């Protein structure tokens, strides 16, 4: 298991089970393990999801975004976990979501 610290200072776990789930459903992301952790720690944007999850978004190449869906638990330990992750060239659907945080340029 590996983890990263989110912008809200939560330790977000990426378990072996979740990594297997992600790569089984999105085989194109198999080489992006460390980029997922980097996106959690240093996103370009963070959006609010539909079910209290968060979406960390990072531009990784021209017109290609890495999106990491994760949950921060409201507890004293300030932890959380990755739900899934995928690559996308179309992020227009994020315009309907609430932008919670944006990296200063």
N, C-alpha and C positions, 0 to 999 in steps of 0.2 A: 504494500500500500504506500502511496505517495500522497503528499498534500501540498497546498499552496495557501497563502494568506490573502483573503479577499480585500477589496477596498474598504470594507466595514470591519476589518481586523478579525474575521472569523477564519479558523483553520478549516479549509474545504478539502475533504478526503476524496481521493480517486482510488477506489478499491480495485483489486484484480477482477472481481466480478463485474463491476461497472465498465472497466476497460474492455473486457471480453464482450459485453453487451454492445458497447459502442462500435467496436471493430466488426462485429458480426453484422450489425445493421448498416454500417457505413464503412465498407472496406477501404474506401479511398482515404480514410483518416488514419489508417494503421501506422503511418510514419510520423504522426503528429502528437505523440504522447507528451513530450516536454513543452510543445507549443500550447497544449491545453492548460498545463500548469501555469505557463507564462501569461496566457490570456486571463486566467483568474487573478493573477497578481498585478498585471499591468494592462488592463483592457483599454480600448479606445472609447467604448461606451458600455454602460450597464442599463438594461431595460427591465421593467417589471413584467413578469409573465402573467398568465391568466389565473394561476393557482398558487400564488405566493412564492413562486420560484423566480429566480433572477436569470437574466441572459447577459453574459459577458461577451462582448463582440470585439474582434480585433482584425484589422486589415492586414493580411499576411502577404499578399501580392496584388498587383493591379487587378481590381475587380474581383478579388477572392477574399472572403471573410471567413474566419473561424468563429463559430458560435458555441459557447459552452453554457449549458442549462444546469443550474445548480440551486440548492436550497441552503439557506442559512437557518440554523435552529435557534430559537429564542430560549437559550438556557445560559447558565453561568459559565459554561465552558467555552462559549462562543465558537461552536463548531458547525459543520455542515458537510454536505456531500454533493458530488457531481451526479446529475441525473442522466444526461446524455451530451453529446457534442456532434457537430456536423459542419461541413463546409458549404458555403453558399455564395453564389455570385449575385443573387437577387435578395436584397434585404428590405424591399419596399414594405413587406408586411410588418416590419418593426415600426413604421411610421404610425401605426394604429396603437402602439404600446406606449406606456409612459416612460419617458427618458428620466432615469434617476441620477445618472452621473455621466459626465463627459470629461475626457482628458483635456487638460489645458494645452494649447498648442503654443 
